[in-house]
Amino acid sequence: MRSMRKGRARALIACLALLTAACSRQAVVGSSPGAPGSGGSVEATLRTDLESLHAAEGRYFAANARYTNQLEQLDFSASPGVDVSIIQGDRRGYSAIATGDGHECVVFGGEARPPRGYVSQPGRVGCRP
C-alpha cells in the first residue's frame, strides 16, 4: 500500500513539473522577447532551456526519488550557444545555471538552495538583472 502511495506521489510530482514548465513557457512567450539577436531573445532562450531542465528533473525525480546533477541522465539538451550546469542534484533538490552571450539565468527545485540571490521560488526561472 505504501509503495502505491509513493508511486502516485511521484507521478503527481512529475505532472506538476510538466504543468509548471508549460505555464512558465507561456509566460516567457508573452514577455517582451525583443528583436532577433537582442538580449531579450537570448534571455528567452535561457529561460526556455531552464524550464525544460526543470521538467526533466521532475521526471527524473518521479522515476528515481532523487534529483540528479548529471545532464547526461536527463532527457535534456541545451540550445546552441547555451551552457547549462547543474550545481546541485541530490535527494533534497537541484539547482542549475544557464549562460549565453553574456546573460545568466538560474532555476532550482525541491529543497535546494537558490544558486543566486535574485531567484527565490523553486521552479521559477530568474535572470540576472
Summary of the structure (lengths in Angstrom):
residues: 129
radius of gyration: 14.7
end to end distance: 48.0
largest distance: 54.2
contacts: 400
relative contact order: 0.16
helix: 45%
strand: 19%
